[in-house]
Amino acid sequence: MITLVIAAVLLQATPPAESDATVIAPRPGDDVGLLDEVRRIGRRVEILRGETFTRPPFAVRVPDHMREIAAEIRIYDVLSRERLEARGRAWADIGLGDTGSPRRLYLSLAADLEGLGFDPQGNQLLVAPGKLPPGDFEPTGGEDDPATVLMLTGMRPHAPVVSHLLMHVRQRERTGRDSLEDRTDRLLASSGWAEGEANLTAIRYLFAGMQVTESVMGFVKSPAEVLDGMLVPSGLDRLTGIESDLVHFVYFEGYRRAAELHRGGGWKALDDAMKNRQTTSDLMHPERDPRRRTEFPEPEPPEQGMELVDEDSLGEQTIVTLVSHLTGKDSLGLQAGDGWAGDRLYRWEDDSGAVGGITEWITRWNDAGPSSAADFDYAYGRALEARFPGRTLADVGNGERTLLTTDRIYRIHRQGAAVRVIVRPLGASAAAPEAR
């Protein structure tokens, strides 16, 4: 903890004051060559993106553990450790991975690309010692070596990757806030747009440096197809299950949508979408109008003495992922999520701690009628029975079904266009819920 606090002070320190409109003087010990190179890349990013940095980019070399600490600080600036742990218990209750899944998801998105990051306030790039070394000014490999090919075009091998991170710095300047969000649906959507824009910029940077026409970029379907995969997280292939699918959505769907919009309407089309399309449903269905905000009433404790310790919104993509993973049927997952109009996942706990906690998940579905709610009700029921083989949902009437496990009771209650799922430990009050 002491190390984390000291690191926070160091990482959140702002760069030195500007001496004029274009120059920030390096500090003793700074890598001047690195700083000059990052600023050169920054000037090309400004031309490609048609925007100007509020101040010239700043970069320092830091060891890996300092970048990891910076990523954690970014997370806890958005979502407290206590809420993140409570969210893990709620996710595990409904079958969305295990108690560590939310933390692994946030860490993957906050860490971003291998060897590069930025401080929690977005003031400076944090560069690993092995990135942009002095020796990479000259080609040293064979004529077929990708680094040599890039160098012969006048581009350093890691320059497009640096441009990706510089785009994140510019995003932070533009909005005044981190792209990380405290609710899952907004987290995935915001991160999808942020990574999509950053990778679109990086790939355009790469192609411009290689003097390749803009039309050729249409053949790049994924950021993993270029630069030996350096534009996606290095640990992506080690992720499994729920986290893997959600991180893939951010990097691959985010890039696909950003590239489509840019081809059709340039940067303005992407800017408009980033501003107005803020749910995963909006990314998944570009042909539909942006999703209207669904209001939920102030939640009431399911039992006296309970306190709300986390509130989340999963969104369409996470529902699709949950049902697909538990049932093994992608088509059922897509059916379960289509028609999503909003949801809230609440985690309630009392003095008994996590053991006696209750998870409540309220979903609302489209205005065309109860069919989407019925689809979700059916699909999530199938998912529960697949998760707990040999146990079946019992119909107890009034649109309600229950399933008992060794330590939990699951209740699914559909009423019109709303479905409420509540998960209680056995022995807790089992009063019949009503969809709210």
N, C-alpha and C positions, 0 to 999 in steps of 0.2 A: 504493500500500500504506500509506503514512504517513497519507493522508487516511482510509483505511478504519479504521486503528487509532484515530485521534483521534475519528472519528465513533462508533466502538464504545464508547469511554469515555463520550462525551456521551449516547449513546442508552441505555446501560445504567445510567446514573445513576438512582437511585430518586427519586421525588417527595419533597418535604419531609415531615418527620414530622407526624403528626396532632396537632393541638392538643386535640381531644376526639374523641368517638366518631363525629362526623358531619362534621367540617370539616378540610380540609387547607388551610393558608394559602397563597395564591398567592405566587410569588416575584417580585422586581422584574423588570419586563419581560413578565410573563405577560399574556395576553389575558384579563382578568377576565370580560368579557362572554361569551367563548367558554366559559370554565370553568363559569360559572353555567349556561349553556344545556346543556352536556353533562351536568352533574349533574342538571338538571331532567329531561332525557331519561332519565338513569339511574334516577331514582326511578320513572318510568313503566314502565321495563323491569322493575324489581323487582316491580311489581304484576302485570304481564302474565305474567311467568315464575314468580312465586311463590318467588323466591330473593332473597337480599340480598347485595350486594357486600361483600366482606371489608373494603374501605375505599372511600370515595367515589371515583368515577372522576376521573382527572386528564387534562388535555389541553393540548397546546401546539401552536403553529403552527410548521411547519418547511417549508423548500423541498422541491420534488419529489426532488432528488437525495439528500436526507437520508432520505426515506422509502424510496427505492430501496436505499440502503446498509443501512437497518434490515432490509429484506427479505432481503438477501444474508447479513447476520449471522445471521438466524434459520436460514437454510438451512445455513450452515457450522457452526452449533451442533449440528445433527442429523447432517450428512453432510459429511465433509471434502472440500475441493476435489479432492484426489487421488483419493478414492473416486468422486466424481461424474464426473471425467474418465474413470476406468477403466470406470465403468458405461456411459458413452457409447460406448466401444469395444465392450463386450459387446452393447449394444443394436444397434449398427450391424452386428455380425457376424450376429446372428440375424434381421435384417431389420426391427427395431423402430425405424424412423426412422433418424436419422443420429447422429453422435457428440455433437451438441449437444442432442439431444432431451430427455434427462433434466434438463439444466440449465434449458431453457426451461419444462419442466413445473413444476419446483420454483419458478421465479421467478414464473410465473403464479399459482400457489397462494399463495405468500408475499406477493405484492403485493396480492392481493385486489381491493378496489374502488378506483375512481379517486379520487385526492385524499385518501384516508384510509388510515391504517395504525396499527400500534402498535409500541412499542419491543420489542426482542428478549426482554426479560424480562416483557412483558405489564403493565408498570406504568402506562403512560400512552398515550392516543391521540395520534397524530401527524396533524395536520390541515393540509391545504394552505391557502395564503392565500385562495384563492377560495371555500372552503367555509364555510358559516355566517357570511357577512359581516354587519356591523351593519345594512346596508340591507335585509336580507331579513326584517326584523321587520314590514315593511309590504308589502302587495300592490302591485305596480307595473305588472303586465301587464294585458291585456284580460280581460274576464269569462270567456273560454274558456281562458285561460292556466292550465295545470296548477298552477303555483306559486300563482296567485291563488286558485284553488279550494281548495287546501290551506290557505292562509293564512286564508280565510274560516271554516274549521273550527277555527281556533286552532292550527294546526300549521305549523311552519316546513318549507319544502320539503325540506331535507336531514335532518330529524329521524329519519325511519324508517331512513335510510342510517346515521346515527350509531348508532341502536339496534342495527343489524347488527354494527358494530364493538364496541360495548359488550358484546354477547353473547359475542364472542370473548374479551374481557377476562375475563368471568365464567367462561367455559370454562377459561381458564388458571388462574384462582383455584380452580376446582372440582377440577381434576385435578392441579395442580401441575406441568404440563408442556405443551409445545407440541403442537398438533394435527398438525404435520409429523412424519413418521416416516421412518426410514432405509431401509425396504424399500417397493417400489412398491405392492404390494397393500394393505399397511396404510396407506400414505400416502393412497391413493385412498379407502379405506373411512373412515378417520378424518377426512379432509378433507370427504368427502361428508356425514357426520353433522354435522360442525362447521358447514359452510355451510348444510346443511339446517335446523338449529336456528336459526342466525343469521337466515336469510331468513324462516323461519316467524315468528320474533319480530318482524322488521321489518314483515312484511305484516300481522300482527295489530295491530301498533302503528298502521300506516296506517289500517286499517279501523276500529279503535276511535276514532281521532281524527276520522274522517269519519262516525262514528256509524252504521256499517253493521253489519248483523247478522252473527254468526259464520257462519251457513249460507252466506252469499254468498261467503265465502272459498273454498268448494269449487269455484267457477268459475275460480279462479286456478290454472292448470295449470303455470305456470312463473314464476320470479321475474323473467324478462325481460319479462313482460307488464305490469308496473306500474312507475310512476315513471320512465318513458322508459328502462328498462333499466339504471337506476343500481345495481341489486342484483346485477349480474353484472359481471365484469371488463370494463373499457372496451376492452381489446385482444382480447377473445374472438373478434371477427369477423375479426381479422387472423391468428389462428392457423390453421394448416393441418395436414392429415395426422394423424399419431398424437397429437400434443399436443392438437390441437383436440378430438378425440373423448374423450380422457381428462379434459380440463378440463370439457367438456360433461357427462360422467358425474358429476363431483363436484358441479357446481352444479344440474343439472337432475334427475338421479336422486336426489341427496341430498335436494333439496327435496321431491320427489314422495313418497319414503318417509317423511320426517319428517312431512309433512302427513297422510298416510294414518294413521300411527300416532297422531298427535294427535287426529284425528277419531274414531278408534276407542277410544282409551284415555287421552286426555289426556297431560299431560307425563310421567306415570309410565311410560306405554308407551314413549315416546321415550327416557327415561332408561335403561330396561331394555335397549332395543335398542342404544343407544350403548355400553353396558357389555358386552353379550354377543355382539353380531353385529359382528365386527371384520375381516371379509374382504369383498372385492367380491362374492363368491359369496353372502354373507349378504344384501347389499343387493339383488342381482338376483333372489333366490329367497326372498322373505319367507314363503312357504308351507312352506319346509323348515326343519328344525331347524338351529340354528347349527352352522357347520362346526367339526368337531373338529380340534384341532391335530395336524398330521402331523409326526412327528419324522424328522429326517434325520441320518444318522451324520456324524461328523466327516469332512469331505472330504479326500481324498488327492490330492496333486498328480498330474496326468496324466503328467508327466515329471519326472525328477530335476532339482532346482535351481529348480523353479517355486515362486513364492510367491503366495498368495491376496491379491489387491489389492482385490477387492470381492465381496460376497455380497448377492444380491438375491432377492426373491420377486415374480413378476409377477402371479399371480392370474388368476382366470377372466376378468375384464373386459379385462385387457390382452391375454390370449391371443385373445379374440374380436376385439379391435381389430386386432391384428397380422394374423391370417388374413384378416379382412374387407378390410383395406387392400391386402394383397398380391394377393389373388385377385379382388377386386372383388365378392365374393359374401358378403352379410351372413348368409345362411342357413348357409353353410359355416362362417363364423366362430362363430356360435352353437352349431353342432354340435361344433366343435372344443373349445370351452371347457366345455361341459356335462359334468358328472361330475368336474370338477377336484377333487382332494383335497389338493394341495400341490405346490409346486415350489421349486427353488433354481437361481438363475443365478449361476455362479461365473466370475470373471475371474482367470486365472492369467498371471503375467508373470515374466520373469527379467531377468538383466542386459542382455539384448539390447533391453529396452524394449518399447514397445507393438507394434512391428513383429512381434516373435516371440511375441506373446501368444496364449493359447488360451482360448476361451470354451466353457464346459461348462454345459449346461442339462438338469437332471433334473426330470421331471414325474412325479407319481403320480396315479392315477385311482381312481374309486370302488371300493368293495368288492364290487360286484355281479358282477364278472367283468372280463375284459379288453376288453369292447366299447368303453368310453370311451377307453381307451388306443389301441385300434385306430382310433377316429374321429380322435383327435388326430394319430396317426401318418400317417394318410391325408391329413388336411387340411393339416398342416404340409408334407408332401411336395408337395402341390399348390401351396402358397404359394411354396416354393423354386423350383419349375419356372416359376411365373409371374414370379418376381423375376428369374430368369436365362433369358430366352427362348432356345430352341434347345438348352438343356442339360437332360438328363433324369437322374433317379435310377436308379442301377444296383443291382439286387438281387444282393447278394454272399452270400446265405444266412444262416441262423441268425437271421432276423429283422432283418437289417441291410441298409441301403441307403446308397449314397454318391453324392455329386454333386461334380464338379470345376468350379471356375471358373478364371479366369485367375490367381488368387493364393490361393485357399482350397480346402480339401477339407472338405465337409460330410458327417458320418456321422449317421444316424438309426438307433437300435437299440431295438427294442421287445422287452420281455421281460415277459410277464404284464401286470400293471397298472402298469408303469413304462415310460417312454420316455426315452432319453438322447440328446441332441443334442450333438455336439462339433464345434467349428469350429477348424481348425488352418490356419496358413499353409502353403502348399506347401513341401515340403522338410523339414517337421517330422516327427517320428516318426509313422508311420501304423499303429501296432499296433491290432488290432481291439479296440474297447472292449466292456465288458460293462455292462449296465444295473445300477445299484446301488440 
